[in-house]
Amino acid sequence: MSTPRFRAVLDTMPPYKPGKAVVAPDGRSFKLSSNESPFGPLPSVREAIAEAAARIHRYPDPGATALTEALAERFAVPQEHVALGGGSVAVAQQIFETVAEPGAEAIYAWRSFEAYPMLADLAGMTSVQVPLTDETHDLDAMAAAITDATRLIFVCNPNNPTGTVNRSAELAEFLDRVPGDVLVIIDEAYCEYVRDEDVPDGLLYRDRPNVAVLRTFSKAYGLAGLRVGYLIGHEPVAAAVRKTAVPFAVNAIAQAAAIASLRAEDELLERVETVVKERDRVREALIAQGWTIPPTEANFVWMRLGDRTPEFAEFCAGYGVAVRPFGTEGARVSIGDQGANDVFLAAAEAFGA
Ligand SMILES: *Cc1c(COP(=O)(O)O)cnc(C)c1O
């Protein structure tokens, strides 16, 4: 019996490995593997979710009009500059679909967000991975990697999984070197955690028709389970990204929760402040233990453990702490609440730098 013939790329594509939860022998469990918010949903957001649930026999607003309006107002941009998707990973997929053609190249740093290679493969694009320098995007090398075939560049700022940033002057210099017909996406999944004032708000796209920003409600806004992300870019970019979305991509409950979250932004950003303080505390404590931890502007720290990476992840699991190991490169550890962070720090200390 023969089987259907699938695309060859499905056999070679790197799978997306989601962060796992682990449970210690004593039953403790701290999930520091997915960069989630440690806080549960706000009461006002829960209420919006409950209200929306009463109407889910109806299709959602296909254009997500109210959420689009709320985002446009929040960022003082025209509504035509906003495009939505079911999580920013889905928006990223929509972005790849807008430019993918046989032979087209996508440039991104490596290591960076692990969805990029998968999405490039699925879109049939060729990945051009430019190694990090000092755990940071090497924008010079990325500019040098541009060819006639380049159609898309992702800059993840802050970078997942290293937490490092590229600052305004070097980014502007880089963008000046990118041809106007190449789409540049600044992936700002963690922008709410940035405290370095030299890191540009990606809304720098305003002067640049080929640049757009990608953002999400999954991290700082705590809606990872609902799947809402968005792009802000000039009208032709946003329009193209809307065209490649599947119909009704953002469900009704997600739309309502995202709108409620924008209304509760002050409360949510207070929580972000707590995480930022914990991040700085965790990084300093690790450095005091003898670890080398790159400066981080996100809600996680990066430990380049090399060959010790799998062993470290297993050791932390013994404490009930799930971290995110990447092969034999290193581990990314999300910032949780104070209690979880203390358990992680105890595990790191016991393992030994
Ligand atoms: C977490 C993350 C995303 C997106 O997540 P969604 O839940 O799909 O919105 C996008 N980019 C980066 C770099 C991330 O780390």
The ligand as a Gaussian input file, in Angstrom:
#p B3LYP/6-31G(d) Opt

LIG

0 1
 C        7.211000      34.189000      22.484000
 C        7.677000      34.832000      21.219000
 C        6.811000      35.160000      20.185000
 C        5.409000      34.885000      20.164000
 O        4.581000      34.335000      20.735000
 P        3.049000      34.201000      20.467000
 O        2.590000      33.523000      21.684000
 O        2.861000      33.406000      19.224000
 O        2.518000      35.590000      20.302000
 C        7.282000      35.812000      19.071000
 N        8.562000      36.121000      18.963000
 C        9.427000      35.820000      19.918000
 C       10.833000      36.214000      19.756000
 C        9.019000      35.159000      21.066000
 O        9.914000      34.838000      21.999000

